[in-house]
């Protein structure tokens, strides 16, 4: 089976992608989005440190928790 050549220009890629089935387009979009969300160890470390600081402040009574229903509404 011969494969069609892959278009190189974004507009051409879009046109080719639009010929795919909805499931194929979803898989393609998911793959592209996943490639943009690569883990960054430095950002992960910063958030871990921040979470630890916030938890420590909560345990010391410096900040109060907010009930989930106040944040996201009734479940």
MODELLER restraints for C-alpha pairs under 7 A, 6 or more apart:
rsr = mdl.restraints
at = mdl.atoms
rsr.add(forms.Gaussian(group=physical.xy_distance, feature=features.Distance(at['CA:7:A'], at['CA:13:A']), mean=5.45, stdev=0.5))
rsr.add(forms.Gaussian(group=physical.xy_distance, feature=features.Distance(at['CA:17:A'], at['CA:25:A']), mean=6.44, stdev=0.5))
rsr.add(forms.Gaussian(group=physical.xy_distance, feature=features.Distance(at['CA:57:A'], at['CA:63:A']), mean=6.12, stdev=0.5))
rsr.add(forms.Gaussian(group=physical.xy_distance, feature=features.Distance(at['CA:58:A'], at['CA:64:A']), mean=6.25, stdev=0.5))
